[in-house]
C-alpha cells in the first residue's frame, strides 16, 4: 500500500470531491482519481465511497477505515516533521500561515538583505487565511497570528503588537472627518470580526454609512486612498502612505498581539528557526511603526 494513496483517500473523505481534494493536495483531478481507484482496489474495488451527484461520501466501509488511516497519517507526519527538524539545511520553502495584517507587514520587508533579511537560499511562502493552519498536518510550517490556538503540541511566542487607526485621503479639511462619513469596511461574511463590529458601532455613533465593502486589505486601502471614504488600516500601512492622513488615535481596543506558532517537532528545524528569527527581528526593528507611534500624523483628532 502506497502512503500517497492513503493521503488521497483522507483528502477525498474530508473534502467530498476529487476536485477539492486535488486543490488541497496540489494534484490534478485525474491523478486524484487514479490514486483513489488504486487505494480502493486494495480493498476489493470501489467500495469505500458512495458516488453521489453532489460528490463522494464515505459509506460504512470507508467510515470504518478512517480512524486507521488517520493514525497512519499522524505517524507519517510525525516522522516527516522530525526528519525536517533534523536537517541542518538552510534551503527550501518555508510555508507561513498569516492573516491579512501580519502577512502584509511581512511582505513589505521581504526585500531586506544581509543580517536583517532571510537567508537567500530560503523561499518564503505566505498563505493568507482567516483560519490558523493545521500545523500538525503540515498545512503550514508555522503561523503568525493574533490569537493563541487551544490545545495541540505547539510552541507559541509573542512577537509584538500591530495597531490600527482610521484613515482618509489627505484633503486639508479641518471638519470632523467621521460625522456623516462614508466608510470602507468589511463584507457581510466578515461581520463577526472585532474590527468589523467596531466600525459598525462608529457608524451608528456618527451617523455614518457604508461607502464600500471589500474583502481584502489592499482593496480597502486602495478605496480609502481614492477618497471613497474613511476606514480602518494598520498603522504601519496608513502612516507610511503619503496620500493618507490619520484621523483618530490608534484604536486601543483593536490593538492585536501577534504570536509565532509552530509545532514543537519543527521548532528547531534550521529553516523554520531562521524564519522565526527573521519575524522577531522585523517586529523588534519596526516596533514603533507597528504601534503607530513612529511619527505624529499630520491630521488627528484633538483627543489624541
C-alpha positions, -999 to +999 in steps of 0.1 A: +000+000+000+013+034-010+011+062+017+003+087-010-029+067-018-038+069+019-034+107+018-057+109-012-083+087+005-082+111+035-084+142+014-114+130-006-131+119+026-125+154+041-133+175+011-161+155-006-149+156-042-119+148-064-115+184-074-115+197-039-091+170-027-068+179-056-067+215-046-059+206-010-030+183-021-018+203-051-026+174-075-047+172-106-082+157-106-072+128-128-042+120-105-066+120-075-090+097-093-062+072-102-048+071-067-082+067-051-090+039-075-057+022-066-064+026-029-100+012-032-087-017-054-066-029-024-100-034-006-117-052-035-129-024-057-148+010-055-164+002-022-154+030+002-174+059-012-210+064-024-208+083-057-235+109-055-244+139-078-231+163-052-198+144-047-183+115-029-195+104+006-179+077+028-200+046+031-199+023+061-167+005+049-150+038+043-161+051+077-145+021+093-112+028+077-110+065+087-096+060+122-069+037+110-060+059+081-058+089+104-035+070+128-012+062+098-013+099+088-004+110+123+026+087+124+038+096+089+035+133+096+054+130+129+082+112+110+082+139+084+084+167+110+112+150+128+131+144+096+127+181+087+138+192+122+169+170+119+180+186+086+207+214+091+200+228+056+190+264+053+173+259+020+139+250+005+105+265+011+090+275+044+052+279+043+038+305+067+001+309+075-008+346+080-037+369+084-040+399+062-024+425+085+005+402+096+010+389+061+010+425+046+037+435+071+060+406+063+055+411+026+067+447+029+101+436+042+109+406+020+134+426+000+157+432+030+191+415+026+221+410+048+219+403+085+183+416+088+170+396+058+161+360+052+189+336+040+189+338+002+187+300-001+152+301+016+119+306-002+091+320+019+055+311+010+029+333+026-005+317+028-033+342+038-062+326+056-088+336+082-082+303+099-049+291+116-035+263+095-034+228+109+003+227+118+001+190+128-008+181+092+018+205+078-008+227+062+019+252+070+053+251+087+045+279+111+019+306+117+019+343+125-014+350+142-031+374+167-046+347+187-034+316+206-048+283+195-063+260+220-045+227+225-021+209+202+016+202+207+026+238+198+053+263+206+038+298+210+057+330+214+046+366+213+065+388+188+047+422+191+016+443+185+000+457+154-021+488+160-047+503+137-064+537+132-090+553+110-076+570+078-089+591+050-074+606+018-055+637+027-076+668+017-066+695+041-101+698+056-105+705+093-141+694+098-150+664+118-139+636+094-162+610+109-195+629+111-218+615+084-188+599+067-189+571+042-169+540+055-149+515+036-155+483+056-156+445+056-181+423+036-211+408+054-194+374+058-167+391+080-192+409+102-182+387+131-147+402+133-140+426+162-128+453+138-159+450+117-181+453+148-161+483+159-167+500+125-205+493+128-205+509+162-187+540+149-211+544+120-241+543+144-225+568+167-215+593+140-245+587+116-222+573+090-229+550+061-213+522+042-195+535+011-178+502+001-174+467+014-142+450+003-128+416+014-091+423+014-067+449+030-053+461-004-087+467-017-098+487+013-066+507+013-070+515-024-105+526-019-096+549+011-067+563-010-091+571-038-112+592-014-143+569-014-145+571+024-128+566+057-117+532+071-095+512+094-060+504+084-030+490+103-008+520+113+023+506+095+003+509+062-017+541+068+011+562+083+035+554+055+011+563+027+017+600+016-019+601+002-035+593+036-039+610+069-048+595+102-080+609+117-082+590+150-057+579+176-046+543+174-077+523+184-066+508+217-092+481+219-083+468+184-045+466+190-036+430+182-009+409+199+008+387+174+023+353+181+045+329+162+031+294+164+049+263+153+046+226+161+071+215+187+086+189+164+096+217+139+106+244+163+143+237+160+144+229+122+171+252+108+150+267+080+120+272+103+142+287+130+156+311+105+122+324+095+111+327+132+142+348+140+136+370+109+100+376+121+113+385+155+138+410+141+112+427+120+088+432+149+116+445+171+130+469+145+096+483+135+080+482+169+071+520+169+059+518+133+036+488+142+024+506+173+015+537+154+039+559+174+068+563+149+055+596+136+028+620+145+001+621+118-004+654+101-041+653+109-055+639+141-085+644+164-080+667+193-085+638+216-051+624+206 
